[in-house]
Amino acid sequence: MRTLTLGIVQFSGIYAAIRRDLGENLVKRHVQGNLERTAGARYRVSDDKIFLVDKKTYNRILKKAKQKYNSWLENQQPRS
């Protein structure tokens, strides 16, 4: 019997999921969203496609999406 766990995060229009197969230590990383606009990725994609990516790309996309989200939050704070 296979045991799967799934973790999903959403930042600044990017959805990222990690799927783990606990029996085999298999890890798959998926991302969905407009990666060029939101995370500054070099490839152009549409919002409805899901991509299987390696660990380095996954971490880079999440880092850039978090940075974009943090800068957006700073711009939303009222100015005094």
C-alpha positions as CSV (number, residue, x, y, z in Angstrom):
1,M,0.0,0.0,0.0
2,R,1.3,3.4,-1.0
3,T,1.1,6.4,1.3
4,L,1.0,9.8,-0.3
5,T,1.2,13.2,1.3
6,L,0.5,16.4,-0.5
7,G,1.4,19.9,0.6
8,I,0.1,23.0,-1.4
9,V,1.1,26.6,-0.9
10,Q,-0.1,29.7,-2.8
11,F,1.8,33.0,-3.1
12,S,1.2,35.9,-5.4
13,G,-0.7,33.9,-8.0
14,I,1.6,30.9,-7.9
15,Y,0.4,27.5,-6.7
16,A,3.1,25.1,-5.7
17,A,2.6,21.5,-4.5
18,I,5.0,18.8,-3.2
19,R,3.9,15.2,-3.4
20,R,5.7,12.6,-1.4
21,D,5.5,8.9,-1.6
22,L,6.5,7.8,1.9
23,G,7.3,4.2,1.0
24,E,9.8,5.1,-1.7
25,N,11.0,8.6,-0.6
26,L,9.8,9.8,-4.0
27,V,9.3,13.6,-4.1
28,K,7.6,15.4,-7.0
29,R,7.3,19.2,-7.2
30,H,4.6,20.9,-9.2
31,V,4.0,24.6,-9.9
32,Q,1.0,26.3,-11.6
33,G,0.5,30.0,-12.5
34,N,1.8,32.7,-14.7
35,L,5.4,32.2,-13.7
36,E,6.8,35.0,-15.9
37,R,4.6,37.7,-14.6
38,T,4.4,36.7,-10.9
39,A,7.7,35.0,-10.1
40,G,10.0,36.4,-12.8
41,A,10.7,33.0,-14.3
42,R,12.3,33.0,-17.7
43,Y,9.6,30.9,-19.4
44,R,6.2,32.0,-20.4
45,V,3.3,29.8,-19.4
46,S,-0.4,30.1,-19.0
47,D,-2.3,30.0,-15.7
48,D,-4.0,26.6,-16.5
49,K,-0.8,24.5,-17.0
50,I,0.8,22.5,-14.3
51,F,4.6,21.8,-14.5
52,L,6.7,19.2,-12.8
53,V,10.0,20.9,-11.8
54,D,13.2,20.0,-10.1
55,K,14.1,21.1,-6.5
56,K,16.2,24.1,-7.5
57,T,13.6,25.6,-9.9
58,Y,10.9,25.0,-7.3
59,N,12.8,26.8,-4.6
60,R,13.7,29.7,-6.9
61,I,10.1,30.2,-8.0
62,L,8.8,30.1,-4.4
63,K,11.5,32.5,-3.3
64,K,10.6,35.0,-6.0
65,A,6.9,34.7,-5.5
66,K,7.3,35.4,-1.7
67,Q,9.4,38.4,-2.5
68,K,6.8,39.8,-4.9
69,Y,4.1,39.1,-2.3
70,N,6.0,40.9,0.5
71,S,6.6,43.9,-1.7
72,W,2.9,44.0,-2.6
73,L,2.1,43.9,1.1
74,E,4.4,46.8,1.8
75,N,2.7,48.9,-0.9
76,Q,-0.7,48.2,0.6
77,Q,0.1,49.6,4.0
78,P,-1.3,53.1,4.6
79,R,1.3,55.9,4.4
80,S,1.6,58.4,7.2
